[in-house]
Amino acid sequence: MPAKSKISDAEWLVMKIIWEKPSATARQIIEAVVPDTGWNPKTVKTLLNRLMTKKMIGFTNQGRSYHYFPIAAKSQCIEEELRGLLDKADYGSNTNIIVALIRSSRLSSEEIVDIKKELSMKLSSKEMKKSEETKDFDICL
């Protein structure tokens, strides 16, 4: 996420649409958002302008319409939000919040396998780093 830009809940709604449909027009975004929110179309355009100012989205001009595309990756934005939550919650340990997320989520078997892979990779990289630190220590002896 560019320069740790915080995005509001309203901006998240707009970003979700742009991630789902890169090159969406302002009209398409408005049509997707307004029925659920009741917002004025000008509100949506204001949100688009804010997201452009934050360098979260960009646009191309095609004839008389603007087509918006994401600059910030969805995964980056989610990670940034989670880091902010961890900082705010100050649980003392990331374990507590990760366990709470797992317990409160409906996870498919595929998602569980993906989580296991991520944890295994994290553990492997920590073990390799520890091994390298030990090797450096052995050289000093």
C-alpha positions in Angstrom: 0.0 0.0 0.0 1.6 3.3 -1.0 3.2 5.2 1.9 1.0 3.5 4.6 -2.2 5.3 3.3 -5.0 4.5 5.6 -8.3 4.0 3.8 -11.7 4.5 5.3 -14.5 1.9 5.3 -16.2 3.8 2.5 -13.0 3.8 0.5 -12.7 0.0 1.1 -16.1 -0.5 -0.6 -15.0 1.4 -3.7 -11.6 -0.5 -3.7 -13.4 -3.9 -3.5 -15.3 -3.0 -6.7 -12.1 -1.8 -8.5 -10.2 -4.9 -7.4 -13.0 -7.1 -8.7 -13.4 -5.2 -12.0 -10.2 -3.4 -13.0 -11.0 -0.7 -15.6 -14.5 -0.1 -14.1 -16.0 3.2 -15.1 -17.3 5.7 -12.6 -20.8 4.8 -13.7 -20.2 1.1 -13.0 -18.7 1.8 -9.6 -21.6 4.1 -8.7 -24.2 1.5 -9.9 -22.4 -1.2 -7.7 -22.2 1.0 -4.6 -25.3 3.2 -4.5 -28.0 0.4 -4.1 -26.4 -0.9 -0.9 -25.3 2.4 0.6 -27.8 5.0 -0.6 -24.9 7.3 -1.3 -25.2 10.2 -3.7 -23.2 9.6 -6.9 -21.1 12.7 -6.0 -20.0 10.9 -2.8 -18.7 8.0 -4.9 -16.8 10.4 -7.1 -15.3 12.1 -4.1 -14.1 8.7 -2.8 -12.6 8.0 -6.2 -10.7 11.3 -6.0 -9.5 10.6 -2.5 -8.2 7.2 -3.6 -6.4 8.8 -6.5 -4.8 11.4 -4.1 -3.7 8.5 -1.9 -2.3 6.8 -5.0 -4.4 3.7 -4.4 -6.0 3.9 -7.9 -5.3 5.3 -11.2 -7.4 6.0 -14.3 -7.3 6.1 -18.0 -9.5 8.3 -20.1 -11.3 6.4 -22.9 -13.5 8.8 -24.8 -15.9 10.4 -22.5 -15.4 8.0 -19.6 -12.8 7.4 -17.0 -11.7 3.8 -16.3 -10.3 3.2 -12.9 -7.7 0.5 -12.0 -6.0 -0.5 -8.7 -2.5 0.6 -8.0 -2.4 -0.9 -4.6 -2.7 -4.6 -4.4 -5.5 -6.0 -2.3 -3.1 -8.3 -0.4 -0.9 -5.2 0.6 -3.9 -3.3 1.8 -5.2 -6.2 3.9 -1.7 -6.7 5.4 -1.5 -3.0 6.3 -5.0 -3.1 7.9 -4.0 -6.2 9.9 -0.7 -4.6 11.1 -2.7 -1.6 12.2 -5.1 -3.8 14.1 -2.3 -5.6 15.8 -0.8 -2.3 16.8 -4.1 -1.0 18.2 -5.1 -4.2 19.9 -1.7 -4.6 21.6 -2.6 -8.2 22.6 1.0 -8.7 23.7 1.4 -11.5 21.2 0.5 -11.9 17.6 -0.5 -15.5 18.4 -3.7 -14.4 20.3 -5.0 -12.3 17.4 -4.1 -14.9 14.8 -5.8 -17.7 16.8 -8.9 -15.4 17.2 -8.9 -14.8 13.4 -8.7 -18.6 12.7 -11.4 -19.4 15.3 -13.8 -16.8 14.0 -13.3 -17.6 10.3 -15.1 -20.1 8.1 -12.0 -21.7 6.5 -12.2 -24.1 3.6 -9.8 -27.1 3.5 -7.9 -25.3 0.8 -7.5 -22.2 2.9 -6.3 -24.3 5.9 -3.7 -26.0 3.6 -2.5 -22.6 2.4 -2.2 -21.4 6.0 -0.2 -24.5 6.9 2.1 -23.8 4.0 2.7 -20.2 5.0 3.4 -21.2 8.6 5.9 -23.9 7.4 7.7 -21.4 5.1 7.9 -18.9 8.0 9.2 -21.6 10.3 11.8 -22.7 7.7 13.0 -19.2 7.1 13.4 -18.6 10.9 15.3 -21.9 11.3 17.6 -21.0 8.3 18.3 -17.6 9.8 19.0 -19.2 13.2 21.3 -21.7 11.5 23.2 -18.9 9.8 23.5 -17.0 13.1 24.9 -20.1 14.7 27.4 -20.7 11.8 28.6 -17.1 12.2 29.1 -17.7 15.9 31.0 -20.9 15.3 33.4 -19.1 13.0 34.1 -16.6 15.7 35.1 -19.4 18.0 
